[in-house]
Amino acid sequence: MGKTELSLQLAEFFSCPILNADSRQLYRDLPIGTAAPTAEEQQRVKHHFVGTLSLTDYYSAARYEEEACELLQQEFQQRDVMIMSGGSMMYIDAVCNGIDDIPTVTPEVRQMMKERLAHEGLEGLLPQLRLLDPDYYAQCDQRNTQRVVHALEVCYQTGQPYSSFLSGRDSSRLNPRLAAIDPDMRIHKIGLNRPRPELFDRINLRVEQMLQDGLLEEARRVLPYRQENSLNTVGYKEMFQVLDGEWELPFAMARMQKNTRVYAKKQLTWYQKDPTIHWFHPSQREEIQKYLLESLAVC
């Protein structure tokens, strides 16, 4: 059993919907590569924020935080518990802890950066970020195209370093939007982990299953949109290399498995810095359910 099945069982137990917190599952037309909930799973439990965006839609953690909190305000009028499930670190933090007040980027600046990325590539943009915001350059993931581009967008939009708008991550702070719904609201975080050999074996098998399910054909259908940020992710980047004739499929599969393992380790490193997360093996459903019931009882 993995995250999806566990979240379904918990949502059924608490009779509540699931709030998706996987940034790629928000996009339509990517069900295989994003491992989106199937039609049957969505019939079992209602899911919010699955398949709600087109591939060309611009989206951000700030917009997700705003829309998710509006939804939670509505849901908490009729229920006491909601399940949020996903692995997008920035999205989860945005909802749970709030988000920095980053200035809005105009469509003109966004288009300008999109064109510069297409012409100069990530390697060409990094020296510009180092010049305009050396502090953020030193701390950011320099392989994350979306974050580098967004930081530069804010720099050009405001004339100030992107880092000047960041207050720092605080896992103990309740999002003021949630506090406005209920000042006594409590967030109980469950982290799922497996021994590394088991985790990596499951990743390798999942990639193989995605290819059997038609990932390459799914990538072929969305190939005209390859420059969109929605497709700047593990899985599609490797399949595009195959469609370009640059890689053979077995090599691309091995690279996709490796890149997925790297991303999984990065997720774990991020979340293990959060002392409010309680960790379990995914098979410990009864222990997780007991922990949640006890936690809710003392709220």
Secondary structure, DSSP 8 states (H G I E B T S, - for coil): --HHHHHHHHHHHHT--EEE--TTTTBTT-TTTTT---HHHHHHS-EESSS-B-TT----HHHHHHHHHHHHHHHTTT-S--EEE---HHHHHHHHH---------HHHHHHHHHHHHHHHHHHHHHHHHHH-HHHHHHS-TT-HHHHHHHHHHHHHHSS-GGGG-----TT---HHHHHH-TT----EEEE---HHHHHHHHHHHHHHHHHHTHHHHHHHHGGGTTSGGG-STTHHHHHHHHTTSS-HHHHHHHHHHHHHHHHHHHHHHHTT-TTEEEE-TT-HHHHHHHHHHHHHT-
